[in-house]
């Protein structure tokens, strides 16, 4: 279910429906039984979009610790700027 909720969060984020996206991200985190690919990465991106940079960095660092290449690349880009 966590993957489904993550995908629904991404859908609503893309439509600019941030309240719904936030609810589905919360449901995704609440239903995690095993690591979900890119969940922390996408949530970090969502938080950056909402200009919640410090919280976004925390989730991005979680994704980096999981070894997700997208997160590593994004964090390196942030550090370069």
N, C-alpha and C positions, 0 to 999 in steps of 0.2 A: 504493500500500500504506500510505503514511503516514496517509491519512484513515481507512482501515480500522483500523489499530492505535490511532489516537486514539479512535475510536468504541468499540473494545473496552475501552480504558482507562477511558473514561467509564462504560461499563456496569459494569465491576468496581468502580469507585469508588462508584457508586450502591448496589451491593450490599454495600459495606463490605469488599470483598476487596482491601485496599490493596497487598499484595504483587503480586498479579496486575495491578492497575492500574499500579503502578510499572513492571513489566516491559513492559507494552504501551506506556506512554508512552515508555520507552527505545527500544523498537522503532520507534515513530513517528518520534522524532528521528533515529534511525540511518538511516531509509529516506527521509528528505526529499530530494527532488530539486529541488523548487521550493516556495515558501512554502505552508504549509498553514494555512487559515483557523482561527483561534482555538486553535491548538495550544499556543502559549505561554500564552495566557490561561487555558485549561483546566488546564494543568499548574500554573500559579500558584495557581489555586483549589484544586487538589489539595494543593499544598504548604501552603497556608493551613489547610486542613482538618487536616493532620497537624501543625499548629502549627510549621511551618518557615518562619516569617514572612520572615526576611531573604532566604532563597533564593526564596521566592514573589515578593517584591518585584522581584527581578532579572528573573524571567520576565515579570512583569506589565509592567515597563518595556520589555522587548523587544516585547511585544504593542502597547504604546502607540506605540513607534517605527514599527510596521507600520501605524499609523493605525486600529486596530480600535476602533470606538466603544464596545464593551462594556468593553474594557480602560481606555479613557480615563475612562469613567464610574466604574468601580471604583476607579481610582487617585484620582480627585477625591473620592470618598466616604471613602477612607482618609485623605487629607490633611485633610478636614474634621473628622475625629474625632481 
